[in-house]
Amino acid sequence: MPSSTVQANQSAIVTVPAGSKITTYSAARYAVFDAKTYSNAPPQMVNSFNNTGGYTSSSYNAAGTVSIFAGAQAVLYAVGTSPVIVERSNVQASANSLNATGTLTAALILSGIVTSTTAAAVTATLDTGTTVDAAHPIDIGDGFQWSAINTGSNAFTVTAATGHTVVGAGAVAAGTSGRFMTVKSAAATFVTYRLS
C-alpha cells in the first residue's frame, strides 16, 4: 500500500494510535506539529519537525493527533509500530543484522536488507502475522521486498511463525544472498515468498 500524501501547500490531521509512530518525508521544507493537552491549560500545538527530509516520531504512549503542513512539495507519511515510507524503500541508510538464532523482526525485514556474518547456523523465525500487520498496516494483496545477505560460514534459514508462512526455500547458503517478498494475504496473515 502506498504511503499517505499531503499535497503541496496543504495540511492534514493524522491520528497516531498508542504504541505507534509516525514517519514523514518530503524533499521540500515542511512542518509536523503534535497536539498536546494539559490539565490546567488549553491544548497547544507543539512543533516536532520543521525541515526537509525524513522525520520519525517516538512511540506514542497514548493516542495522539499530529498536524502536517506541506511546503512546496508533497509530504509522504505512514503510521505504525515500525512505519516505512514505501516509496523510499530503495533508500538504505545501513543494513541490519541477525547473527544468532532468533526473531527476524518486522523492523528488520522492513529495513530492506538483513545481514548475517556469524560462523554459526542461524534460524531466523519471522515475526507473527499480527506483529507485522501492526508494524506495517498494508492492504490485503500488497507486499514489500527485502534481502538476506549471508556472509557467514553456515546457513541463514528463514522460518515461518504464527500467521506468517514461507513459500520456497528459506535457507540462504553461506556466502550467498536471498531475495524475498512478504505479502499480506488476510488480516494479520502474511506469506513470505523466496524470489531468488
LOVEXTI-388732 format. One line per field, with one value per atom (N, C-alpha, C): residue number from 1; atom name; x, y, z. Coordinates in nm, 3 decimals. Each point is the difference from the previous one (the first is absolute). Layout:
N
num <- c(NUM:...)
atome <- c(CA:...)
X <- c(X:...)
Y <- c(Y:...)
Z <- c(Z:...)
% end
This chain:
196
num <- c(1:1:1:2:2:2:3:3:3:4:4:4:5:5:5:6:6:6:7:7:7:8:8:8:9:9:9:10:10:10:11:11:11:12:12:12:13:13:13:14:14:14:15:15:15:16:16:16:17:17:17:18:18:18:19:19:19:20:20:20:21:21:21:22:22:22:23:23:23:24:24:24:25:25:25:26:26:26:27:27:27:28:28:28:29:29:29:30:30:30:31:31:31:32:32:32:33:33:33:34:34:34:35:35:35:36:36:36:37:37:37:38:38:38:39:39:39:40:40:40:41:41:41:42:42:42:43:43:43:44:44:44:45:45:45:46:46:46:47:47:47:48:48:48:49:49:49:50:50:50:51:51:51:52:52:52:53:53:53:54:54:54:55:55:55:56:56:56:57:57:57:58:58:58:59:59:59:60:60:60:61:61:61:62:62:62:63:63:63:64:64:64:65:65:65:66:66:66:67:67:67:68:68:68:69:69:69:70:70:70:71:71:71:72:72:72:73:73:73:74:74:74:75:75:75:76:76:76:77:77:77:78:78:78:79:79:79:80:80:80:81:81:81:82:82:82:83:83:83:84:84:84:85:85:85:86:86:86:87:87:87:88:88:88:89:89:89:90:90:90:91:91:91:92:92:92:93:93:93:94:94:94:95:95:95:96:96:96:97:97:97:98:98:98:99:99:99:100:100:100:101:101:101:102:102:102:103:103:103:104:104:104:105:105:105:106:106:106:107:107:107:108:108:108:109:109:109:110:110:110:111:111:111:112:112:112:113:113:113:114:114:114:115:115:115:116:116:116:117:117:117:118:118:118:119:119:119:120:120:120:121:121:121:122:122:122:123:123:123:124:124:124:125:125:125:126:126:126:127:127:127:128:128:128:129:129:129:130:130:130:131:131:131:132:132:132:133:133:133:134:134:134:135:135:135:136:136:136:137:137:137:138:138:138:139:139:139:140:140:140:141:141:141:142:142:142:143:143:143:144:144:144:145:145:145:146:146:146:147:147:147:148:148:148:149:149:149:150:150:150:151:151:151:152:152:152:153:153:153:154:154:154:155:155:155:156:156:156:157:157:157:158:158:158:159:159:159:160:160:160:161:161:161:162:162:162:163:163:163:164:164:164:165:165:165:166:166:166:167:167:167:168:168:168:169:169:169:170:170:170:171:171:171:172:172:172:173:173:173:174:174:174:175:175:175:176:176:176:177:177:177:178:178:178:179:179:179:180:180:180:181:181:181:182:182:182:183:183:183:184:184:184:185:185:185:186:186:186:187:187:187:188:188:188:189:189:189:190:190:190:191:191:191:192:192:192:193:193:193:194:194:194:195:195:195:196:196:196)
atome <- c(N:CA:C:N:CA:C:N:CA:C:N:CA:C:N:CA:C:N:CA:C:N:CA:C:N:CA:C:N:CA:C:N:CA:C:N:CA:C:N:CA:C:N:CA:C:N:CA:C:N:CA:C:N:CA:C:N:CA:C:N:CA:C:N:CA:C:N:CA:C:N:CA:C:N:CA:C:N:CA:C:N:CA:C:N:CA:C:N:CA:C:N:CA:C:N:CA:C:N:CA:C:N:CA:C:N:CA:C:N:CA:C:N:CA:C:N:CA:C:N:CA:C:N:CA:C:N:CA:C:N:CA:C:N:CA:C:N:CA:C:N:CA:C:N:CA:C:N:CA:C:N:CA:C:N:CA:C:N:CA:C:N:CA:C:N:CA:C:N:CA:C:N:CA:C:N:CA:C:N:CA:C:N:CA:C:N:CA:C:N:CA:C:N:CA:C:N:CA:C:N:CA:C:N:CA:C:N:CA:C:N:CA:C:N:CA:C:N:CA:C:N:CA:C:N:CA:C:N:CA:C:N:CA:C:N:CA:C:N:CA:C:N:CA:C:N:CA:C:N:CA:C:N:CA:C:N:CA:C:N:CA:C:N:CA:C:N:CA:C:N:CA:C:N:CA:C:N:CA:C:N:CA:C:N:CA:C:N:CA:C:N:CA:C:N:CA:C:N:CA:C:N:CA:C:N:CA:C:N:CA:C:N:CA:C:N:CA:C:N:CA:C:N:CA:C:N:CA:C:N:CA:C:N:CA:C:N:CA:C:N:CA:C:N:CA:C:N:CA:C:N:CA:C:N:CA:C:N:CA:C:N:CA:C:N:CA:C:N:CA:C:N:CA:C:N:CA:C:N:CA:C:N:CA:C:N:CA:C:N:CA:C:N:CA:C:N:CA:C:N:CA:C:N:CA:C:N:CA:C:N:CA:C:N:CA:C:N:CA:C:N:CA:C:N:CA:C:N:CA:C:N:CA:C:N:CA:C:N:CA:C:N:CA:C:N:CA:C:N:CA:C:N:CA:C:N:CA:C:N:CA:C:N:CA:C:N:CA:C:N:CA:C:N:CA:C:N:CA:C:N:CA:C:N:CA:C:N:CA:C:N:CA:C:N:CA:C:N:CA:C:N:CA:C:N:CA:C:N:CA:C:N:CA:C:N:CA:C:N:CA:C:N:CA:C:N:CA:C:N:CA:C:N:CA:C:N:CA:C:N:CA:C:N:CA:C:N:CA:C:N:CA:C:N:CA:C:N:CA:C:N:CA:C:N:CA:C:N:CA:C:N:CA:C:N:CA:C:N:CA:C:N:CA:C:N:CA:C:N:CA:C:N:CA:C:N:CA:C:N:CA:C:N:CA:C:N:CA:C:N:CA:C:N:CA:C:N:CA:C:N:CA:C:N:CA:C:N:CA:C:N:CA:C:N:CA:C:N:CA:C:N:CA:C:N:CA:C:N:CA:C:N:CA:C:N:CA:C:N:CA:C:N:CA:C:N:CA:C:N:CA:C:N:CA:C:N:CA:C:N:CA:C:N:CA:C)
X <- c(0.084:-0.084:0.089:-0.025:0.083:-0.019:0.101:-0.011:-0.110:-0.051:-0.098:0.073:-0.075:0.061:-0.074:0.078:-0.054:0.051:-0.089:0.039:0.071:0.079:0.076:-0.091:0.049:-0.070:-0.135:-0.017:-0.122:0.038:-0.099:0.025:-0.091:0.035:-0.082:0.015:-0.107:0.003:-0.003:0.096:0.018:-0.007:-0.076:-0.005:0.105:0.079:0.103:-0.043:-0.029:-0.045:0.109:-0.040:0.094:0.094:0.127:0.099:0.051:-0.049:0.042:0.087:0.057:0.080:-0.054:0.043:-0.027:0.134:0.013:0.119:-0.043:0.082:-0.034:0.121:-0.026:0.111:-0.048:0.085:-0.020:0.135:0.018:0.122:-0.003:-0.118:-0.013:-0.025:0.022:-0.023:-0.148:-0.025:-0.136:0.005:-0.116:-0.006:-0.094:0.035:-0.082:-0.024:-0.127:-0.036:-0.077:0.028:-0.075:-0.101:-0.120:-0.101:0.025:0.035:0.028:-0.113:-0.047:-0.103:0.061:-0.048:0.050:-0.119:0.019:-0.112:-0.045:0.093:-0.036:0.016:0.000:0.018:-0.069:-0.032:-0.062:0.099:-0.050:0.089:0.089:0.119:0.095:0.059:0.041:0.071:0.150:0.075:0.143:0.074:0.093:0.075:0.098:-0.014:0.089:0.105:-0.031:0.093:-0.030:0.106:-0.015:0.126:0.000:0.119:-0.036:0.103:-0.018:0.044:-0.035:0.045:-0.097:0.057:-0.082:-0.008:-0.112:-0.024:-0.076:0.039:-0.075:-0.016:-0.123:-0.028:0.043:-0.002:0.011:-0.134:-0.001:-0.125:-0.092:-0.128:-0.097:-0.049:0.008:-0.051:-0.152:-0.062:-0.147:-0.028:-0.119:-0.036:0.017:0.050:0.024:-0.042:-0.002:-0.037:0.118:0.031:0.112:-0.053:0.048:-0.033:0.124:-0.017:0.109:-0.031:0.097:-0.015:0.104:-0.045:0.091:0.044:0.120:0.052:-0.016:0.107:-0.005:-0.015:0.022:-0.018:-0.083:-0.058:-0.084:0.081:-0.069:0.059:-0.060:0.085:-0.044:0.003:-0.098:0.004:-0.060:0.042:-0.052:-0.003:-0.093:-0.017:0.005:0.066:0.008:0.105:0.021:0.103:0.140:0.016:0.126:-0.035:-0.051:-0.051:0.110:-0.034:0.095:-0.065:0.075:-0.045:0.039:-0.096:0.032:0.055:-0.035:0.052:0.150:0.053:0.143:0.068:-0.063:0.052:0.137:0.042:0.133:0.105:-0.042:0.095:0.043:0.127:0.050:0.113:-0.028:0.103:0.109:-0.037:0.095:-0.077:0.070:-0.063:-0.018:-0.100:-0.021:0.044:0.034:0.055:-0.073:0.006:-0.047:0.108:0.077:0.117:-0.017:-0.121:-0.028:-0.143:-0.027:-0.135:-0.096:-0.109:-0.096:-0.106:-0.066:-0.111:0.050:-0.043:0.025:-0.114:0.021:-0.108:-0.052:-0.120:-0.059:0.092:0.060:0.090:0.120:0.053:0.115:-0.037:-0.111:-0.032:-0.049:-0.066:-0.046:0.116:0.116:0.117:0.056:-0.037:0.039:0.116:0.098:0.116:0.031:0.012:0.040:0.127:0.104:0.124:0.021:0.080:0.043:0.146:0.084:0.144:0.060:-0.081:0.052:0.040:0.090:0.040:-0.104:-0.082:-0.102:-0.122:-0.072:-0.126:-0.102:-0.081:-0.101:-0.138:-0.091:-0.140:-0.072:-0.050:-0.063:-0.151:-0.070:-0.144:-0.070:-0.081:-0.071:-0.092:-0.023:-0.098:-0.138:-0.089:-0.136:-0.073:-0.104:-0.080:-0.058:-0.043:-0.057:0.103:0.123:0.106:0.037:0.012:0.034:-0.113:-0.125:-0.115:0.000:0.035:0.006:0.115:0.112:0.118:-0.015:-0.073:-0.013:-0.140:-0.099:-0.139:-0.027:0.008:-0.022:-0.128:-0.047:-0.121:0.027:-0.102:0.012:0.039:0.100:0.052:0.123:0.027:0.120:0.116:0.121:0.118:0.123:0.112:0.127:0.112:0.108:0.114:0.113:0.079:0.116:0.102:0.123:0.108:0.070:0.046:0.086:0.136:0.106:0.136:0.078:0.045:0.069:0.149:0.080:0.146:0.067:-0.080:0.054:0.037:0.042:0.045:-0.100:-0.124:-0.104:-0.133:-0.105:-0.127:-0.073:-0.072:-0.094:-0.136:-0.086:-0.125:-0.120:-0.080:-0.122:-0.112:-0.066:-0.106:-0.130:-0.109:-0.136:-0.029:-0.110:-0.049:-0.153:-0.065:-0.146:-0.050:-0.084:-0.054:0.099:0.110:0.103:0.071:-0.032:0.056:0.111:0.079:0.110:-0.029:0.010:-0.015:0.132:0.056:0.131:0.107:0.123:0.113:0.032:-0.006:0.032:0.148:0.077:0.143:0.081:0.077:0.093:0.139:0.062:0.127:0.111:0.105:0.115:0.057:0.033:0.062:-0.095:-0.132:-0.098:-0.102:-0.096:-0.109:-0.131:-0.108:-0.133:-0.091:-0.088:-0.096:-0.138:-0.074:-0.130:-0.105:-0.126:-0.112:-0.103:-0.036:-0.097:-0.131:-0.108:-0.130:-0.106:-0.088:-0.113:-0.109:-0.035:-0.101:-0.137:-0.006:-0.126:0.034:-0.102:0.025:0.100:0.105:0.104:0.061:0.002:0.053:0.090:0.123:0.097:0.063:0.043:0.076:0.129:0.113:0.130:0.045:0.017:0.040:0.150:0.067:0.139:0.002:0.059:0.004:0.126:0.112:0.127:0.100)
Y <- c(-0.117:0.117:0.124:0.096:0.120:0.082:0.081:0.089:0.102:0.058:0.107:0.128:0.094:0.121:0.125:0.101:0.135:0.080:0.048:0.071:0.131:0.048:0.124:0.113:0.076:0.116:-0.034:-0.125:-0.044:-0.049:-0.036:-0.053:-0.119:-0.079:-0.115:-0.023:-0.053:-0.040:-0.152:-0.060:-0.145:-0.050:-0.107:-0.063:-0.110:0.002:-0.103:-0.082:-0.130:-0.083:-0.018:-0.035:-0.031:-0.113:0.013:-0.101:0.013:0.098:0.019:0.125:0.014:0.116:0.055:0.121:0.055:0.031:-0.032:0.036:0.082:0.100:0.092:0.024:0.045:0.036:0.099:0.099:0.089:0.060:0.026:0.065:0.150:0.055:0.142:0.016:0.121:0.026:-0.021:-0.064:-0.021:-0.002:-0.001:0.004:-0.106:-0.054:-0.097:0.054:0.005:0.049:-0.107:-0.012:-0.089:0.081:-0.053:0.063:-0.049:0.092:-0.033:0.053:-0.083:0.043:0.010:0.098:0.024:0.011:-0.042:-0.001:0.141:0.096:0.135:0.106:-0.041:0.097:-0.054:0.089:-0.047:-0.083:-0.086:-0.079:0.092:-0.048:0.077:-0.086:0.065:-0.068:0.021:-0.109:0.005:-0.047:0.081:-0.034:-0.114:-0.110:-0.116:-0.005:0.058:-0.006:0.116:0.066:0.108:0.004:-0.078:-0.014:-0.076:-0.041:-0.089:-0.140:-0.100:-0.136:-0.082:-0.093:-0.094:0.031:-0.039:0.015:-0.121:-0.054:-0.108:0.035:-0.003:0.033:-0.114:0.028:-0.106:-0.072:-0.116:-0.074:0.076:0.011:0.072:-0.088:0.051:-0.075:-0.008:0.107:0.005:0.053:-0.029:0.048:0.152:0.049:0.142:0.050:0.131:0.064:0.080:-0.016:0.068:0.081:0.122:0.083:0.011:-0.025:0.009:0.114:0.091:0.114:-0.012:-0.030:-0.018:0.136:0.002:0.120:-0.008:0.028:0.008:-0.137:-0.109:-0.135:-0.082:-0.108:-0.087:-0.065:-0.035:-0.074:-0.140:-0.102:-0.138:-0.034:-0.080:-0.041:-0.139:-0.066:-0.132:-0.009:-0.081:-0.019:-0.149:-0.038:-0.140:-0.016:-0.124:-0.020:0.013:-0.033:0.022:0.055:0.123:0.051:0.022:-0.022:0.013:0.080:0.093:0.068:-0.094:-0.079:-0.105:0.055:0.121:0.059:0.026:-0.001:0.022:-0.131:-0.114:-0.128:-0.034:0.068:-0.025:0.086:0.081:0.080:-0.084:-0.028:-0.089:0.070:0.047:0.068:-0.100:-0.114:-0.104:-0.131:-0.109:-0.131:-0.036:-0.080:-0.051:-0.145:-0.051:-0.135:-0.088:-0.130:-0.103:-0.107:-0.006:-0.088:-0.115:-0.022:-0.114:-0.044:-0.126:-0.050:0.085:0.044:0.086:0.050:0.108:0.054:0.093:-0.026:0.089:0.101:0.107:0.093:0.076:0.055:0.084:0.117:0.060:0.113:-0.041:-0.120:-0.047:-0.014:-0.069:-0.023:0.128:0.088:0.126:0.093:-0.023:0.083:-0.028:-0.116:-0.031:-0.095:0.006:-0.089:-0.054:-0.133:-0.065:-0.078:0.019:-0.074:-0.098:-0.102:-0.094:-0.032:0.019:-0.015:-0.108:-0.064:-0.095:-0.133:-0.072:-0.132:-0.106:0.027:-0.096:0.005:-0.111:-0.001:0.088:0.071:0.090:-0.043:-0.025:-0.022:0.130:0.064:0.132:-0.018:0.004:-0.020:0.133:0.006:0.123:0.043:0.131:0.050:-0.055:-0.006:-0.047:0.093:-0.052:0.082:0.121:-0.018:0.111:0.110:-0.039:0.099:0.075:-0.071:0.066:0.095:-0.043:0.084:0.130:-0.008:0.120:0.090:-0.060:0.078:0.068:-0.064:0.053:-0.032:0.081:-0.030:0.027:-0.105:0.011:-0.073:0.021:-0.066:-0.145:-0.083:-0.139:-0.002:-0.081:-0.009:0.086:0.095:0.083:-0.068:0.041:-0.059:0.086:-0.052:0.070:-0.103:0.041:-0.088:0.033:-0.101:0.018:-0.109:0.020:-0.095:-0.045:-0.124:-0.053:-0.030:0.056:-0.020:-0.076:-0.119:-0.087:-0.005:0.074:-0.005:-0.092:-0.067:-0.096:-0.131:-0.096:-0.128:-0.113:0.035:-0.099:0.057:-0.080:0.044:0.100:0.090:0.094:-0.043:-0.056:-0.061:0.077:0.050:0.073:-0.101:0.008:-0.096:0.072:-0.076:0.052:0.028:0.072:0.029:-0.001:0.019:0.004:0.113:-0.035:0.100:0.049:-0.069:0.043:-0.124:-0.036:-0.119:0.036:-0.100:0.016:-0.092:0.053:-0.079:0.005:-0.118:-0.008:-0.028:-0.009:-0.034:0.115:-0.027:0.102:0.011:-0.102:-0.001:0.085:0.092:0.081:-0.055:-0.066:-0.067:0.099:-0.049:0.082:0.065:0.126:0.072:0.037:-0.007:0.034:0.099:0.038:0.086:-0.056:0.040:-0.041:0.121:-0.001:0.109:-0.054:0.073:-0.044:0.107:-0.042:0.093:-0.043:0.092:-0.026:0.066:-0.080:0.045:-0.025:0.098:-0.017:-0.077:-0.118:-0.084:0.008:0.044:0.019:0.086:0.032:0.080:-0.072:0.069:-0.055:-0.129:-0.016:-0.122:0.038:-0.053:0.033:-0.127:0.010:-0.106:0.063:-0.061:0.045:-0.097:0.051:-0.081:0.017:-0.110:0.006:0.030:0.111:0.041:-0.046:0.005:-0.043:-0.035)
Z <- c(0.000:0.000:0.000:-0.087:-0.001:0.126:0.030:0.115:-0.026:0.108:-0.012:-0.041:-0.058:-0.055:0.045:0.038:0.018:-0.119:-0.083:-0.122:0.033:-0.094:0.017:0.046:0.098:0.055:0.063:0.042:0.068:0.140:0.079:0.134:0.025:0.101:0.038:0.149:0.059:0.141:0.003:0.071:0.001:0.144:0.023:0.132:0.006:0.107:0.022:0.121:-0.018:0.112:0.106:0.119:0.107:-0.045:0.029:-0.037:-0.141:-0.076:-0.139:-0.014:-0.119:-0.036:-0.132:-0.033:-0.132:-0.065:-0.128:-0.075:-0.121:-0.034:-0.109:-0.087:-0.124:-0.090:-0.105:-0.027:-0.114:-0.038:-0.129:-0.047:0.026:0.030:0.031:0.150:0.051:0.142:0.034:0.113:0.050:0.152:0.063:0.146:0.053:0.116:0.071:0.141:0.040:0.132:0.075:0.131:0.089:0.079:0.014:0.086:0.142:0.088:0.140:0.088:0.091:0.094:0.139:0.075:0.135:0.094:0.124:0.094:0.039:0.002:0.045:-0.107:-0.125:-0.110:-0.124:-0.093:-0.124:-0.084:-0.087:-0.086:-0.084:-0.031:-0.078:-0.111:-0.109:-0.108:0.022:0.012:0.026:-0.125:-0.048:-0.121:0.028:-0.074:0.015:-0.109:-0.118:-0.112:-0.094:-0.048:-0.097:-0.085:-0.108:-0.083:-0.127:-0.073:-0.115:0.041:-0.081:0.024:0.083:0.076:0.074:0.148:0.058:0.145:0.047:0.115:0.064:0.147:0.047:0.140:0.091:0.128:0.100:0.007:0.063:0.017:0.095:-0.035:0.081:0.115:0.122:0.116:-0.003:-0.046:-0.016:-0.139:-0.051:-0.133:-0.006:-0.115:-0.015:-0.136:-0.014:-0.126:-0.051:-0.129:-0.063:-0.118:-0.014:-0.116:-0.088:-0.129:-0.097:-0.095:-0.015:-0.090:-0.110:-0.122:-0.113:-0.054:-0.056:-0.064:-0.150:-0.072:-0.146:-0.067:0.075:-0.056:0.097:-0.050:0.082:0.112:0.108:0.111:0.002:0.002:0.015:0.148:0.047:0.140:0.017:0.109:0.035:0.152:0.051:0.143:0.030:0.110:0.041:0.108:0.047:0.102:-0.058:-0.129:-0.072:-0.138:-0.008:-0.128:-0.102:-0.127:-0.110:-0.112:-0.058:-0.122:-0.114:-0.050:-0.096:-0.131:-0.036:-0.123:0.009:0.121:0.020:0.042:-0.030:0.047:-0.057:-0.107:-0.052:0.069:0.098:0.077:0.119:0.012:0.104:0.074:0.120:0.078:0.041:0.050:0.037:0.014:-0.022:0.012:0.147:0.030:0.135:0.002:0.117:0.006:0.101:-0.028:0.092:0.000:0.106:0.007:0.097:0.048:0.088:-0.025:0.027:-0.016:0.083:-0.065:0.069:-0.094:0.038:-0.078:-0.109:-0.122:-0.113:0.004:0.075:0.035:-0.122:0.018:-0.104:-0.031:0.104:-0.021:-0.085:0.021:-0.079:-0.147:-0.030:-0.142:-0.067:0.076:-0.058:-0.031:0.061:-0.030:-0.140:-0.058:-0.137:-0.016:0.091:-0.008:0.139:0.009:0.124:-0.030:0.081:-0.019:0.114:-0.028:0.103:-0.027:0.101:-0.019:0.089:0.081:0.097:-0.065:0.066:-0.048:0.034:0.099:0.043:-0.091:-0.007:-0.074:0.071:-0.077:0.057:-0.050:0.093:-0.033:0.028:-0.106:0.009:-0.012:0.114:0.002:-0.024:-0.105:-0.033:0.113:0.011:0.095:-0.035:0.098:-0.023:-0.096:-0.061:-0.091:0.071:0.123:0.078:0.022:0.031:0.026:-0.127:-0.113:-0.126:-0.040:0.020:-0.035:0.080:0.127:0.084:-0.041:-0.040:-0.037:-0.135:-0.090:-0.137:-0.052:0.040:-0.038:-0.148:-0.081:-0.144:-0.038:-0.121:-0.048:-0.035:0.006:-0.043:-0.147:-0.032:-0.137:-0.022:0.089:-0.011:0.071:-0.034:0.063:-0.017:0.044:-0.011:-0.014:-0.064:-0.022:0.097:0.032:0.085:-0.032:0.044:-0.030:0.127:-0.002:0.105:-0.063:0.056:-0.051:0.107:-0.035:0.094:-0.034:0.075:-0.021:0.100:0.083:0.097:-0.068:0.081:-0.055:0.024:0.029:0.020:-0.050:-0.004:-0.059:0.088:-0.065:0.062:-0.051:0.088:-0.044:0.050:-0.094:0.031:0.023:0.117:0.033:0.033:-0.004:0.020:0.146:0.023:0.135:-0.006:0.111:0.004:-0.090:-0.097:-0.092:-0.103:-0.015:-0.096:-0.055:-0.124:-0.062:-0.098:-0.037:-0.096:-0.118:-0.122:-0.121:-0.075:-0.025:-0.065:0.103:-0.047:0.087:0.094:0.129:0.099:0.029:-0.036:0.033:-0.098:0.055:-0.078:0.032:-0.098:0.022:0.033:0.063:0.035:-0.125:0.012:-0.111:-0.112:0.024:-0.104:0.059:-0.084:0.047:-0.050:0.064:-0.041:-0.007:-0.100:-0.017:0.035:0.083:0.047:-0.026:-0.007:-0.006:0.102:0.089:0.104:-0.040:-0.008:-0.049:0.106:0.019:0.092:-0.072:0.051:-0.066:0.065:0.125:0.074:0.121:0.078:0.120:0.091:0.039:0.089:-0.053:-0.132:-0.062:-0.117:-0.001:-0.102:-0.057:-0.126:-0.065:-0.050:0.034:-0.050:-0.108:-0.120:-0.117:-0.025:-0.028:-0.043:-0.148:-0.039:-0.142:-0.070:0.069:-0.061:0.106)
% end
